[in-house]
Amino acid sequence: MDASLSPLISLRHVGKSFKDGEVRAIEDISFDVRPGEFVSLVGPSGCGKTTILRLINGLITPDEGEVRVMGAAPEPGPDLAMVFQSARLMPWRTVAGNIEFALALRGLNRKDRQERALALLGAVGLRDFANAYPHELSGGMQQRVGLARALSVEPKVLLMDEPFAALDAMTREVLRNELLQMWSERRMAIVFVTHDIEEAVLLSQRIVLLRPRPGRVDEVVDVDLPEPRWQKDPRPLPAFIEMREHLWNRIRGMAADGVELEELAGAFPRLGTPDKGAR
């Protein structure tokens, strides 16, 4: 088999509980992520999306099953970078200083740290803000710094936990395009958690749809849309619309298994609650 097709991340029959087994978070989770692949996790609240990210990052261990990253049990390190919903910048360091700190942990000398930090800030459109402090930036700008910091260590895997959820629509649009452009240039593997179905289809090569209580894989969907998507928006295409509707219909079908439509609408607010007479 071509090594490039071998899984970079592999989950096999993974289960995890919390509170001494009282809360079953996920059960029998199995899927792969190949090198350079963009995979999104979607599903209603409580389906274990963030738990899966923490398992991949090695912050927690499974109760059963196996998680492998680059052929070994995962553990936190420079090959695994994470971007959260909030940027989590160090307020006492400048924008450049936040990025340089991550590079210092990799052992880079001061000159190389400064050069790489400025180059990455240029890539996210913030070179002129290198000496600013986080509180002087908007939320969207802070997220750009967080993304630049994560990319600074050149990770093989980038884990993203709803990184654009707290941003306004225009800022989300800009950052999605920047993320797609960076991914197309660097081709690290990305595992991206989102509640936004349209966002998942726009960004991903594959989507893992999860169902809740406990979290299980409902379906893995291949997203076969033209690339690069940051240059030509695929959302008007019939294939995009069909895939978005397919995922929403699958989520509506979860109502038959006891997941209330109101909860689903809360988890996917951009879609809203469908009319009772909708087909």
Solvent accessible surface area in square Angstrom, and as a share of the most:
residue,aa,sasa,rsa
1,M,199,0.89
2,D,84,0.43
3,A,84,0.65
4,S,64,0.41
5,L,104,0.52
6,S,40,0.26
7,P,59,0.37
8,L,24,0.12
9,I,0,0.00
10,S,19,0.12
11,L,0,0.00
12,R,95,0.35
13,H,117,0.52
14,V,0,0.00
15,G,0,0.00
16,K,25,0.10
17,S,20,0.13
18,F,64,0.27
19,K,149,0.63
20,D,155,0.80
21,G,52,0.50
22,E,143,0.64
23,V,70,0.40
24,R,86,0.31
25,A,15,0.11
26,I,0,0.00
27,E,69,0.31
28,D,82,0.42
29,I,0,0.00
30,S,37,0.24
31,F,10,0.04
32,D,30,0.15
33,V,0,0.00
34,R,88,0.32
35,P,59,0.37
36,G,13,0.12
37,E,7,0.03
38,F,0,0.00
39,V,0,0.00
40,S,0,0.00
41,L,0,0.00
42,V,0,0.00
43,G,0,0.00
44,P,0,0.00
45,S,59,0.38
46,G,58,0.56
47,C,0,0.00
48,G,12,0.11
49,K,13,0.06
50,T,58,0.34
51,T,16,0.09
52,I,0,0.00
53,L,0,0.00
54,R,87,0.32
55,L,1,0.00
56,I,0,0.00
57,N,13,0.07
58,G,17,0.17
59,L,92,0.46
60,I,28,0.14
61,T,97,0.56
62,P,40,0.25
63,D,77,0.40
64,E,73,0.33
65,G,43,0.41
66,E,88,0.40
67,V,7,0.04
68,R,88,0.32
69,V,6,0.03
70,M,69,0.31
71,G,55,0.53
72,A,52,0.40
73,A,69,0.53
74,P,28,0.18
75,E,128,0.57
76,P,79,0.50
77,G,34,0.33
78,P,65,0.41
79,D,52,0.27
80,L,16,0.08
81,A,10,0.08
82,M,33,0.15
83,V,7,0.04
84,F,56,0.23
85,Q,79,0.35
86,S,65,0.42
87,A,10,0.08
88,R,154,0.56
89,L,21,0.10
90,M,35,0.16
91,P,83,0.52
92,W,174,0.61
93,R,83,0.30
94,T,33,0.19
95,V,0,0.00
96,A,10,0.08
97,G,12,0.12
98,N,0,0.00
99,I,0,0.00
100,E,32,0.14
101,F,75,0.31
102,A,16,0.12
103,L,0,0.00
104,A,43,0.34
105,L,133,0.66
106,R,110,0.40
107,G,66,0.63
108,L,39,0.19
109,N,89,0.45
110,R,164,0.60
111,K,131,0.56
112,D,58,0.30
113,R,51,0.18
114,Q,70,0.31
115,E,93,0.42
116,R,78,0.28
117,A,0,0.00
118,L,57,0.29
119,A,63,0.49
120,L,10,0.05
121,L,0,0.00
122,G,37,0.36
123,A,52,0.40
124,V,1,0.00
125,G,51,0.49
126,L,3,0.02
127,R,130,0.47
128,D,139,0.72
129,F,82,0.34
130,A,9,0.07
131,N,127,0.65
132,A,18,0.14
133,Y,84,0.32
134,P,9,0.06
135,H,146,0.65
136,E,104,0.46
137,L,12,0.06
138,S,62,0.40
139,G,43,0.41
140,G,8,0.08
141,M,40,0.18
142,Q,51,0.22
143,Q,7,0.03
144,R,45,0.16
145,V,0,0.00
146,G,4,0.04
147,L,3,0.02
148,A,0,0.00
149,R,53,0.19
150,A,9,0.07
151,L,4,0.02
152,S,0,0.00
153,V,19,0.11
154,E,122,0.54
155,P,8,0.05
156,K,105,0.44
157,V,0,0.00
158,L,0,0.00
159,L,0,0.00
160,M,1,0.00
161,D,19,0.10
162,E,30,0.13
163,P,1,0.01
164,F,6,0.03
165,A,54,0.42
166,A,76,0.59
167,L,20,0.10
168,D,87,0.45
169,A,68,0.52
170,M,152,0.68
171,T,30,0.17
172,R,41,0.15
173,E,56,0.25
174,V,56,0.32
175,L,1,0.01
176,R,5,0.02
177,N,57,0.29
178,E,31,0.14
179,L,2,0.01
180,L,6,0.03
181,Q,66,0.29
182,M,7,0.03
183,W,6,0.02
184,S,37,0.24
185,E,113,0.51
186,R,99,0.36
187,R,104,0.38
188,M,13,0.06
189,A,0,0.00
190,I,0,0.00
191,V,0,0.00
192,F,0,0.00
193,V,0,0.00
194,T,4,0.02
195,H,44,0.20
196,D,20,0.10
197,I,3,0.01
198,E,31,0.14
199,E,9,0.04
200,A,0,0.00
201,V,0,0.00
202,L,4,0.02
203,L,1,0.01
204,S,0,0.00
205,Q,50,0.22
206,R,26,0.10
207,I,0,0.00
208,V,0,0.00
209,L,0,0.00
210,L,0,0.00
211,R,35,0.13
212,P,5,0.03
213,R,151,0.55
214,P,27,0.17
215,G,0,0.00
216,R,86,0.31
217,V,45,0.26
218,D,30,0.16
219,E,47,0.21
220,V,58,0.33
221,V,15,0.09
222,D,97,0.50
223,V,9,0.05
224,D,127,0.66
225,L,12,0.06
226,P,84,0.53
227,E,74,0.33
228,P,55,0.34
229,R,11,0.04
230,W,74,0.26
231,Q,123,0.55
232,K,153,0.65
233,D,66,0.34
234,P,3,0.02
235,R,50,0.18
236,P,99,0.63
237,L,61,0.30
238,P,104,0.65
239,A,48,0.37
240,F,0,0.00
241,I,72,0.36
242,E,126,0.56
243,M,29,0.13
244,R,53,0.19
245,E,72,0.32
246,H,69,0.31
247,L,0,0.00
248,W,20,0.07
249,N,76,0.39
250,R,97,0.36
251,I,0,0.00
252,R,58,0.21
253,G,42,0.40
254,M,0,0.00
255,A,36,0.28
256,A,95,0.74
257,D,98,0.51
258,G,51,0.49
259,V,7,0.04
260,E,111,0.50
261,L,52,0.26
262,E,123,0.55
263,E,51,0.23
264,L,0,0.00
265,A,14,0.11
266,G,58,0.55
267,A,4,0.03
268,F,3,0.01
269,P,92,0.58
270,R,128,0.47
271,L,64,0.32
272,G,28,0.27
273,T,72,0.42
274,P,24,0.15
275,D,111,0.57
276,K,208,0.88
277,G,72,0.69
278,A,43,0.33
279,R,263,0.96
